[in-house]
Amino acid sequence: MKLYLKELKKICFSVVYVIFLALLIFSWSNNFRGVTEEQIELANSNNDTSIFSDSILQKPEEGQDSYGTMPSENEEGIMVGAVDLLLMQYESNSYPTYPFGYYKEVVLSDEDQNRILEILMEITGLDDETLHNLPDNYFPSVNGNIFHPNANVSVGDNGEYILDNDQESDYLFESQVSYEQFKELMEEVDGILGGKSYFELNMLIQYYGNVEMTYEDAVAEYEQNVETDKVSTSFARLFCDYMGLIVGLYPVFIAVVLWLKDRKNKMNEFIYCKKISSFKLVFVRYLAILTAVLLPIILFSFESLIPLMEYSKNTGIVIDNFAFIKYILWWLLPTTMIVSAIGTFFTILSGLPIAIIIQIIWWFIDRRNVLVGENSLSTLIIRHNTLGNSSAISNNLETIWLNRGLLFGLAIILIILSSIIYSMKRKGKLNIEYKFTKLWYILKEKYLLIFKK
Amino acid sequence: MEIVIDKLTKKYGKKTVLDNVSLNITKGMYGLLGKNGAGKTTLMRILATLLEKDAGKITVCDISIEKTKEIRNIIGYLPQEFSFYPNQTVYDALDYLGILSGISTKERKVKIKKILEQVNLTKERNTTFKHLSGGMKRRLGIAQALLNDPKVLIVDEPTVGLDPEERIRFHNLLTELANSRIVLLSTHIVSDIETTCNNLAILHEGKVLFDGNAKKLKEKATNKVFIIEVEREKINKIKEKYKVINMIQENNKIKCRIVSLTPPKEKHTVVTPTIEDGYMYILESEKK
């Protein structure tokens, strides 16, 4: 216990941890802080005309103008939205894409632009000239996230968009291809754009597949939120979505610095010849890293949990007081474990910070995942960037459990291997560090030379 | 209380660093003398369980060197190059390493207090490592090696970089510690051994050239150490011809202390050898 506290203190007073904490606070503050209170406030007000005013805590009442929307593979909506957007992007030859989760504008060659035009003509059945002179009512005035000039939208006191009820709902667009053919064409468009464009099916569903919920749908969703998710689970998922982005990368820096500190400060030989077992030292340090990473996250969760507990007290709606801790342990712990284990293993093995490069690559690859519902066995960070829509999780539950279990198991294996390697190094049985250092300097010099050129 | 080294061999790739080394080290201060690269540090690191031997047998207080955990429990090691976490205080550094040595909290408190008094660092207990002087850092190094009250204390080149006063203080400390344990001291500075060690070995290119006490080493050079007086301009010729240990300038002449296997042809005086003369004689004989 004493060693654990010493290691924890060592981590918490390091520069790298202070930077980690600053990033964590920045991310939490920018993305999640205040969301819960805002949702409670919205639920307590009755402003149901604002486009972005839906509160998952608001109980639907029969006869409301709108019950919000829900994602669905609404073929008509997806096709009209996709063509509208594609035409806009084609006309400006500016296609936003999000490789690795970051914005990238794609500008196409004449040849590719011609192919996009052919696709547009094939779907609409219109020629080039007609496509450039479409009547105002060819697309819906409000088409997903596209507002045409004829849309009746005003801006509210708080800067929110308010949708007038008398929207023009008729439009002329009529697809000349089947939905299956349309999907193939969109796949081709996404391919031309290099992937991760708005024309991926997941993105199209997210932006244009939403359908108006019926009263029954709204009640079902509300009951799902209140009864199954016990309200707090929805917030816990969104909270863990944001925190996951941080714990999916930064703990590797903490682990690398912690282990390199011994070498940098020439403490290795003092430690090596002490009685402590290698497994105990590696495991205690690992535990200290996990604590240092997850402790502030647990503390931040109270910013959401406390208002929810108060809400529960005022409304009588039962919430799950342990939702945050459950999701932190289920979603964030395995991610933190694997990232810290990679940092520990590769630093002990090589005596170099190569784990940082490995982790950055995995993190970037993983960031290609969409914001909600795309999880596989190799997923590093579980994304669920929305309140509600818990079906995206429940439909994928088995994969998520397998993925989390896999990361947990891999992390434990890496820590056991780290202990074995550390033990061998202590006895002078393994001197692989020398080879890694040599390789590192060769590569460094080579790339520095290229950089200088 | 004894270290028995029998036909120890260690190779780095094709290079033999320790070649059939056999030594018997008993309680008290034992010096390991040799030039840089003689194999002293390799031998010490093997004894400190930080390096594996290739051949031979070693027992430390009747425990085989292969039993690393048991060996680590009875040895204290001060490497040649070391440091601590710069922002850790003297007390915290010892407390941390005490935990790694498996010493209980209660025991640590008592031991650290006692050791700090022993190495004269009580006043500096709350000073951070980066603010200690070179001598204090070395004493802290010894302090950490004493945490587990070791039967064997291994110190590698401990006086490098210390001023003369700190050096004497350090020697006194080691002598005091050698009353109740084996202290194995490696150095390339002969005077470090002269004043402190009962027994010593000379290592040269991985081989033991001498193993015995200081008196025996001096005796080896009896009638082999001479003083010759030469003119200044002839000094280079003398240097080429003999192993010159030191030179003293007197008026226009220089008095050279030399080691020679045969008496020099020049006019000379035979002198009583010191331990340094013995060491130089052994190295010179090896060359021939």
Interface residues (C-beta under 8 A of the other chain):
Chain A: K2 L3 K6 K10 F13 K261 N265 K266 M267 E269 F270 I271 Y272 C273 K274 K275 I276 S277 L281 R426 K427 G428 K429
Chain B: R45 A48 T49 L50 L51 E52 T68 K69 R72 N73 I75 Y77 P79 E81 F82 S83 F84 Y85 P86 N87 D95 Y96 L97 I99 L100 S101 G102 T105 Q144 N148
